């Protein structure tokens, strides 16, 4: 029975906007951290390349991490509503 079922999660425009925003923030932080490391220029490029690939994988292709981000978004919205 399980072989015939296919589960797909649909994400709306609002959720993807949040994921892209977090992706951009994470990339900016990661690039900054790599740029201030006291290692050689070639090593910075190599480390930066792999870290950018990893962050891209997490934010854009890993469904579990995306679900965590959406959970964070929901919690932030709930807390914001309580403050208002």
C-alpha positions in Angstrom: 0.0 0.0 0.0 2.8 2.4 0.9 4.4 1.9 -2.5 1.4 3.5 -4.2 1.2 6.5 -2.0 3.3 9.5 -2.7 3.4 12.4 -0.2 4.2 15.8 -1.5 4.4 18.9 0.7 3.2 22.1 -1.0 4.6 25.3 0.2 3.0 28.6 -0.4 4.6 31.8 -1.7 4.7 33.2 1.9 6.6 30.2 3.2 9.1 30.2 0.3 9.7 33.9 0.9 10.6 33.1 4.5 12.9 30.3 3.5 14.7 32.5 0.9 15.1 35.2 3.5 16.6 32.8 6.0 18.8 31.4 3.2 20.1 34.9 2.4 20.8 35.7 6.0 22.6 32.5 6.6 24.7 33.0 3.4 25.6 36.5 4.5 26.7 35.3 7.9 28.6 32.4 6.6 30.4 34.4 4.0 31.3 37.0 6.6 32.7 34.4 9.0 34.7 32.7 6.3 36.1 36.1 5.1 37.4 36.9 8.6 39.1 33.6 9.1 42.9 33.8 9.4 43.7 31.3 6.7 45.0 31.7 3.1 43.0 33.0 0.3 42.7 29.7 -1.5 41.6 28.0 1.7 39.0 30.7 2.2 37.7 30.1 -1.3 37.5 26.3 -0.8 35.9 26.5 2.7 33.5 29.2 1.4 32.5 27.1 -1.5 31.7 24.0 0.6 29.9 26.0 3.2 27.7 27.7 0.6 26.9 24.4 -1.0 25.9 23.0 2.5 23.7 26.0 3.3 22.1 25.8 -0.1 21.4 22.1 0.4 19.9 22.7 3.9 17.6 25.6 2.9 16.5 24.6 -0.6 16.6 20.8 -0.8 16.4 19.4 2.7 12.7 19.0 3.6 13.4 18.3 7.3 15.3 21.6 7.6 12.6 23.4 5.7 10.0 22.0 8.1 12.1 23.3 11.0 12.2 26.8 9.4 8.4 26.8 8.8 8.0 25.8 12.5 10.2 28.7 13.5 8.1 31.0 11.3 4.9 29.8 12.9 6.3 30.3 16.4 7.5 33.8 15.5 4.1 34.8 14.1 2.4 33.5 17.2 4.7 35.4 19.5 4.3 38.5 17.4 0.5 38.3 17.7 0.7 37.9 21.4 2.8 41.1 21.7 0.3 43.1 19.7 
